[in-house]
């Protein structure tokens, strides 16, 4: 078991990052942020389509639900604080 300069194990270091074919290392936090932004974008698009097109009001409701879920997830992540390592 080898350690990095900051004292963490290499196995832990690997579990926090995803490696791509291009050699780029993307942190789990960045992936979760991208997913969150994508969900908010989907919610906005569904809300606009549901509000504009007659008969598709249910899309507006789905958009609002997705948006509220994304906000709740964000609030829980920020509430925990930055002390947790992903």
N, C-alpha and C positions, 0 to 999 in steps of 0.2 A: 504494500500500500504506500503510495508516494503522496507527498504533500506539495501544495503550491506555495508561493511566497507568503500568502496571507494566512497560511495554516489550514486551509480547507483541503479535504481529500480530493483527489482527481476524479473519483467516482461521483462525488457530490457536484463537482464543477460540471461534469458532463451531463448530469441530470437536469441542470438548470438551463442549459443551452441546447439548441438544435443546430446541427451542422448541415449545411447544404452542399450540393455537388460543386458549386462555385468556390467553396472554401469559406464562405461567409458564415459567421456564427451569429445567430439571432437569439436573444434572450427570450425566455418564456413570457416575461412581462411585456415585451414588445409585441409578441404574438397575441396575447390577450387584449392588448390595447387596440390592435388592428381589428380583432374580432368584434370588440365593443363598438368601434367606430362603424364597422360594416353593419352591425345590427341597428344602430341608430339611423344610418343611411337607408336601410331597408324599411324601417318604421316610417321615416319621412316620406319615402316614395309611395308606400302603401296608403298612407294617410292622404296624400295629395290625390292619388288615383281614386280612392274611395270617396273623397269629397267632391271631385269634379265630375266623375262619370255617374250618371243616374242609375240606380239599381245596384250599385256596388258599395253601399254604405258599410257593409260588413268588413270591407277592406280597411276602412277608416278605423273601425273598432279593433281589428287585428293590429294595425299600425300603432294605435295608442297602447295596446297591451304590450307589444314588443318594446316600445319606447320606455314604458314604465318599468318593465323587467330589466332593461339595460341600465336605467338610472338606479334602480334598487341594487343591482350588482355592483355598480360603481360606488355607491354610498357605502356598501359593506366593505369593499376593498379599501376605501380611504379611511373608514372607521377603524380598521385593524391597525393602521399606521404603517410606516415604512420599515419597521424592525424585522418583519418577516422576510426571509430570503426565498425567492422562487427558484 
